[in-house]
Amino acid sequence: MAILNVNATRMALLTLKKKIKSAKRGHKLLKDKQDGLMQKFMEVIREAKAVREEVEQKLGAAFKNFIRANSLMEEEMLEGALLYSTAKTELKVETKNVMSVRIPHFKLETEGEVVSYGFLQTSGELDIALQSFQDTFPLLIKLAEIEKSAEALAEELEKTRRRVNALEYRMIPDLKDTIKFIQMKLGEMERGAIINTMVVKAKIQAAA
Amino acid sequence: MGNYKIAIIGSRETILGFKALGLEPVYATNSSEAVESMFSLKREKMGAEGESRNKYAILFVMEDLMMDVTPDDYKKLTADPLPAIIPLPSHLGSTGYGLKKLKGIVERAVGMDILN
């Protein structure tokens, strides 16, 4: 309950009435946006959780293979073998617009062979490890895309929720109170004026 | 739209394998090093004159390095649409950091944790 700092005049009343109208419309729009965002967010977050769990499992296995390969081979040999890789990774990024949130969409383009070293001095574990890395890689990209989307959506949701609440619990009630206050004040002034006139009229009649 | 690069930040032995996949390896042994390199990778721009955009779209970071990143730094790092900073479990196994991060996101968006 707070009354805004305005003059109790007809002018102020008119502007306030306009303001409350647009505030209500804004509130409705924002509320719709919040609902839309929430719907999208729910979709994304469930997927994010599933993908993250899958990644953790697969990547753990891939790392184990790699560490095994690492321990079986000499450091220089391993690095040398990996230097021969002809794989090139390019990432194309498009952004989608969901409820004014920019969501990235990653498209992976790979070319070349990861396993292009001589087999003589390298261990078989390395092949397996690299293969598993390569297999999990698209999943990692997907994870990146989904998690980033979730993050962006969450941020926007938080902002929108604050705005909706500010309008619903602060701005609109305040405006309503102020409008009521001005209407009362104007009514009071009107009655005062009538009484004044009546008193003056009675005095004139009594004098006549 | 255009081509972006992917970088991976972590200890030497873990990220060697990713180097072979064509990712850019950045070595870091502790959190402060990782944060420093994340900031510098984030700052790297490319593109024709006039319009510049981030060089890296995704930064994969080993979970154990993300553990000690202050919330303040994390906020600064993830403020822009790109790059996406994604924690990955290292060879030491999952620490649960990634799922904790997801939980944090949900709590921020919904007001309570509704996963599980």
Chai-1 contact restraints between the chains, C-beta under 6 A:
chainA,res_idxA,chainB,res_idxB,connection_type,confidence,min_distance_angstrom,max_distance_angstrom,comment,restraint_id
A,F41,B,A109,contact,1.0,0.0,6.0,A-B,restraint_1
A,I45,B,V106,contact,1.0,0.0,6.0,A-B,restraint_2
A,A48,B,L102,contact,1.0,0.0,6.0,A-B,restraint_3
A,K49,B,L102,contact,1.0,0.0,6.0,A-B,restraint_4
A,K49,B,L115,contact,1.0,0.0,6.0,A-B,restraint_5
A,R52,B,G98,contact,1.0,0.0,6.0,A-B,restraint_6
A,E56,B,P89,contact,1.0,0.0,6.0,A-B,restraint_7
A,E56,B,S94,contact,1.0,0.0,6.0,A-B,restraint_8
A,L59,B,P89,contact,1.0,0.0,6.0,A-B,restraint_9
A,G60,B,G93,contact,1.0,0.0,6.0,A-B,restraint_10
A,F63,B,H91,contact,1.0,0.0,6.0,A-B,restraint_11
A,F66,B,G17,contact,1.0,0.0,6.0,A-B,restraint_12
A,I67,B,H91,contact,1.0,0.0,6.0,A-B,restraint_13
A,N70,B,E13,contact,1.0,0.0,6.0,A-B,restraint_14
A,L82,B,K19,contact,1.0,0.0,6.0,A-B,restraint_15
A,L82,B,A20,contact,1.0,0.0,6.0,A-B,restraint_16
A,S85,B,A20,contact,1.0,0.0,6.0,A-B,restraint_17
A,A87,B,L21,contact,1.0,0.0,6.0,A-B,restraint_18
A,A87,B,G22,contact,1.0,0.0,6.0,A-B,restraint_19
A,K88,B,G22,contact,1.0,0.0,6.0,A-B,restraint_20
A,T89,B,G22,contact,1.0,0.0,6.0,A-B,restraint_21
A,E90,B,N3,contact,1.0,0.0,6.0,A-B,restraint_22
A,L91,B,Y4,contact,1.0,0.0,6.0,A-B,restraint_23
A,L91,B,I6,contact,1.0,0.0,6.0,A-B,restraint_24
A,L91,B,A57,contact,1.0,0.0,6.0,A-B,restraint_25
A,V93,B,Y4,contact,1.0,0.0,6.0,A-B,restraint_26
A,V93,B,A57,contact,1.0,0.0,6.0,A-B,restraint_27
A,E94,B,M1,contact,1.0,0.0,6.0,A-B,restraint_28
A,R102,B,P81,contact,1.0,0.0,6.0,A-B,restraint_29
A,V114,B,A20,contact,1.0,0.0,6.0,A-B,restraint_30
A,L130,B,A20,contact,1.0,0.0,6.0,A-B,restraint_31
A,F133,B,G17,contact,1.0,0.0,6.0,A-B,restraint_32
A,F133,B,L21,contact,1.0,0.0,6.0,A-B,restraint_33
A,F137,B,L21,contact,1.0,0.0,6.0,A-B,restraint_34
A,A144,B,I58,contact,1.0,0.0,6.0,A-B,restraint_35
A,A144,B,A84,contact,1.0,0.0,6.0,A-B,restraint_36
A,A144,B,I86,contact,1.0,0.0,6.0,A-B,restraint_37
A,E147,B,I86,contact,1.0,0.0,6.0,A-B,restraint_38
A,K148,B,A84,contact,1.0,0.0,6.0,A-B,restraint_39
A,A150,B,I105,contact,1.0,0.0,6.0,A-B,restraint_40
A,E151,B,I105,contact,1.0,0.0,6.0,A-B,restraint_41
A,A154,B,I105,contact,1.0,0.0,6.0,A-B,restraint_42
A,A154,B,R108,contact,1.0,0.0,6.0,A-B,restraint_43
A,A154,B,A109,contact,1.0,0.0,6.0,A-B,restraint_44
A,L157,B,A109,contact,1.0,0.0,6.0,A-B,restraint_45
A,E158,B,R108,contact,1.0,0.0,6.0,A-B,restraint_46
